[in-house]
Amino acid sequence: MSAQPSAEYKLSSDQPLRLEDAGGRVVEGVSGMTWITAYGQHMDFILRPGQRFVVPNDGLTLVEALGCSRIRVAAPIAQSWTRRVRREAAARWQETMDRLRQGLQPAGGA
């Protein structure tokens, strides 16, 4: 992702746009429906025209059209250094807790 403030993309099915190191950038639906998968998120997001999605971290985010769509990707929303550190710490904490929960699951089901 370049450092430009805003860019518009025309998307089509089976050709995802890869956003890397894009934490804080805002993806806005312009037309059509768009499917977003972001690193570390437990659920995907369907973006409709007029809706916005803030990329939660600098991990890989895939943005793909459901049919054809247009999106706008804007520069990150301004935020203080401490707020960003808190957000990153919370994400790492969640990842750690998820790993611990997976490790504590009983093996073999019963």
C-alpha positions as CSV (number, residue, x, y, z in Angstrom):
1,M,0.0,0.0,0.0
2,S,1.4,3.4,-0.9
3,A,1.3,6.4,1.3
4,Q,-1.3,8.2,-0.9
5,P,-4.2,9.8,1.1
6,S,-7.0,8.1,-0.9
7,A,-7.5,5.8,-3.9
8,E,-10.5,4.2,-5.6
9,Y,-10.5,0.7,-6.9
10,K,-12.8,-1.2,-9.2
11,L,-12.9,-4.8,-8.0
12,S,-14.2,-8.1,-9.5
13,S,-14.8,-11.6,-8.1
14,D,-11.8,-13.9,-7.7
15,Q,-9.3,-11.0,-7.8
16,P,-8.8,-9.8,-4.3
17,L,-7.0,-6.6,-3.5
18,R,-4.2,-7.2,-0.9
19,L,-3.8,-4.5,1.7
20,E,-0.6,-5.0,3.8
21,D,0.7,-2.7,6.5
22,A,-2.6,-0.8,6.2
23,G,-3.7,-0.7,9.8
24,G,-6.0,2.3,10.4
25,R,-6.8,2.8,6.8
26,V,-10.5,3.2,6.0
27,V,-12.1,1.1,3.3
28,E,-15.4,2.7,2.1
29,G,-18.0,1.0,-0.2
30,V,-18.8,3.0,-3.2
31,S,-20.9,0.6,-5.3
32,G,-21.7,-3.1,-5.2
33,M,-20.9,-5.5,-2.3
34,T,-17.4,-6.2,-1.0
35,W,-16.1,-9.1,1.1
36,I,-13.3,-8.2,3.6
37,T,-11.1,-10.7,5.4
38,A,-8.6,-9.2,7.9
39,Y,-5.8,-10.9,9.8
40,G,-6.6,-11.8,13.3
41,Q,-10.4,-11.1,13.0
42,H,-12.7,-14.0,13.8
43,M,-15.3,-12.9,11.3
44,D,-15.3,-11.5,7.8
45,F,-17.1,-8.3,6.9
46,I,-19.5,-7.6,4.0
47,L,-19.2,-3.9,3.0
48,R,-22.2,-2.2,1.2
49,P,-22.2,1.2,-0.5
50,G,-21.8,4.0,2.1
51,Q,-20.4,1.7,4.8
52,R,-16.9,1.9,6.1
53,F,-14.4,-0.6,7.5
54,V,-11.3,0.4,9.4
55,V,-8.4,-2.0,8.8
56,P,-7.7,-3.3,12.4
57,N,-4.0,-4.0,12.1
58,D,-1.0,-4.2,9.8
59,G,-1.6,-7.8,8.9
60,L,-2.8,-8.9,5.5
61,T,-6.4,-7.8,4.7
62,L,-8.0,-9.2,1.6
63,V,-10.8,-7.1,-0.1
64,E,-12.8,-8.8,-2.9
65,A,-15.9,-8.0,-4.8
66,L,-19.1,-10.1,-4.7
67,G,-19.8,-9.6,-8.4
68,C,-18.4,-6.2,-9.2
69,S,-17.8,-3.3,-6.8
70,R,-15.9,-0.1,-6.3
71,I,-14.2,0.9,-3.0
72,R,-12.2,3.8,-1.8
73,V,-9.2,3.3,0.5
74,A,-8.4,6.4,2.6
75,A,-5.5,7.3,4.8
76,P,-5.6,6.1,8.5
77,I,-7.8,8.0,10.9
78,A,-5.5,10.2,13.0
79,Q,-5.0,8.7,16.4
80,S,-2.6,9.3,19.2
81,W,0.5,7.1,19.8
82,T,-0.9,5.8,23.1
83,R,-4.2,4.8,21.5
84,R,-2.4,2.8,18.8
85,V,-0.2,1.1,21.4
86,R,-3.3,0.2,23.4
87,R,-5.0,-1.2,20.3
88,E,-2.0,-3.3,19.3
89,A,-1.5,-4.6,22.9
90,A,-5.2,-5.6,23.0
91,A,-4.9,-7.5,19.7
92,R,-1.8,-9.3,21.0
93,W,-3.5,-10.1,24.3
94,Q,-6.5,-11.5,22.4
95,E,-4.2,-13.7,20.2
96,T,-2.5,-15.0,23.4
97,M,-5.8,-15.8,25.1
98,D,-7.0,-17.6,21.9
99,R,-3.8,-19.7,21.8
100,L,-4.2,-20.5,25.5
101,R,-7.9,-21.5,25.0
102,Q,-6.9,-23.8,22.1
103,G,-4.2,-25.4,24.2
104,L,-6.7,-26.1,27.0
105,Q,-9.3,-27.8,24.9
106,P,-9.6,-31.5,25.7
107,A,-8.0,-33.8,23.1
108,G,-10.2,-36.2,21.3
109,G,-13.6,-34.7,22.3
110,A,-14.8,-36.5,25.5
